[in-house]
Amino acid sequence: MSISPYINRHVQELVAYQPGKPISETARELGLNPAEIVKLASNENALGPSPKAVKAMQETASGMHIYPDGASFELRSKIAARHGVDFCQTAVGNGSSELIELLCHACLGPGAELVAARYSFAMYSIMCKLFNAKYVEVPNKADWSHDLQGMLAAITPQTRIVFITNPTNPVGTMVGQEEMDAFMAAVPEHVIVAFDEAYIEFAGEQTDCLKYVRAGRNVVSLRTFSKAYGLAGARVGYAVTTPEIADLLNKARSPFNVNLMAQVAALAALDDTEHITRSVQMVQSGREQYYTAFAQWGISCIPSHGNFILVRVGDGKAVYDAMLARGVILRPMGGYGLPEYVRITVGTREENERCLCALREVLKK
């Protein structure tokens, strides 16, 4: 007997988040050598994790029989000091995606609304559906950036959260400080504005949303150790916000939501400025490598502030399949309503060249 009649319909109707295809799965399906596959699908750091983080994890391995600090005191203290806020203004999660879920857990329900841009992180709409709230999608501007005035106009008395992805995934555009300030000057006080800044290190910290937090506004800055710090496998992210919102996030989370290995890795990674510098430089150089090739081939892409590039290739799914057969994993964008595009993570110079050689062959350039 099916239990379907007894399950919440809004959960049954969810479409699960689809991550980038793993190397192991590609190798099994296509009979390829895993060592010869290049994965440029999930915006991971091609340099790997911070060496300081690796050392910290190795030193911690023998203590994994002990529960971690449930309050993540050391990590949250260092995050607070880094951003010039109090400890009580921080929260950490199993990746920033858990913090997105916790924020929605605290704020959403039937009748509540969440506002986000058409092209932004797919988890917003999934979380909205999970909590049976209304998802309000605002079209991006002609330059693909967030239309903050359009988002402002979409706010109603039922709006609980506005997500601003900056830089935005999967497009790579960024909202400027002036536009951000104008938006914040007009946004109603009952709305929480969440700035999802997962890729901010690659943008060179061009904007400052934390000034709103320090001013006591209902703002959340969401950041992650998955991208620039190279700790995607450890799953750790953090929020900087008001004491009230941080308290809500900490109430909604599960016990020990950030494991011991992730805590020590993130602590060490925060001090590894050399690794961050190398990672950012690799991405900046790699973006130019792709821009040069695409300009020569006469195909269009969107200039990016992240560690990825959205490029128009015609039939995105066909190009994805052809690249997969050549051992290069990209991300098709049909699920985002962009069937003519693929998203390419910027890797090492060698990985980028491997991708470009295969792409030239597939596109017959």
HELIX and SHEET records of a PDB file:
HELIX    1   1 SER A    4  TYR A    6  5                                   3    
HELIX    2   2 ARG A    9  GLN A   12  1                                   4    
HELIX    3   3 ILE A   23  LEU A   30  1                                   8    
HELIX    4   4 PRO A   34  GLU A   36  5                                   3    
HELIX    5   5 PRO A   51  THR A   60  1                                  10    
HELIX    6   6 ALA A   61  GLY A   63  5                                   3    
HELIX    7   7 PHE A   73  HIS A   83  1                                  11    
HELIX    8   8 PHE A   87  GLN A   89  5                                   3    
HELIX    9   9 SER A   96  CYS A  107  1                                  12    
HELIX   10  10 MET A  123  LEU A  130  1                                   8    
HELIX   11  11 LEU A  148  ALA A  154  1                                   7    
HELIX   12  12 GLN A  177  ALA A  186  1                                  10    
HELIX   13  13 ILE A  200  ALA A  203  5                                   4    
HELIX   14  14 LEU A  210  ARG A  214  1                                   5    
HELIX   15  15 PRO A  243  ALA A  252  1                                  10    
HELIX   16  16 LEU A  260  LEU A  270  1                                  11    
HELIX   17  17 THR A  273  TRP A  297  1                                  25    
HELIX   18  18 GLY A  316  ALA A  325  1                                  10    
HELIX   19  19 GLY A  334  TYR A  336  5                                   3    
HELIX   20  20 ARG A  349  LEU A  363  1                                  15    
SHEET    1   A 2 VAL A  38  LYS A  39  0                                        
SHEET    2   A 2 VAL A 328  ILE A 329  1                                        
SHEET    1   B 7 THR A  90  GLY A  93  0                                        
SHEET    2   B 7 GLY A 237  VAL A 240 -1                                        
SHEET    3   B 7 VAL A 219  THR A 224 -1                                        
SHEET    4   B 7 ILE A 192  ASP A 196  1                                        
SHEET    5   B 7 THR A 159  THR A 165  1                                        
SHEET    6   B 7 GLU A 113  ALA A 117  1                                        
SHEET    7   B 7 LYS A 134  VAL A 138  1                                        
SHEET    1   C 4 CYS A 301  ILE A 302  0                                        
SHEET    2   C 4 PHE A 308  ARG A 312 -1                                        
SHEET    3   C 4 TYR A 341  THR A 345 -1                                        
SHEET    4   C 4 ARG A 331  PRO A 332 -1                                        
END                                                                             
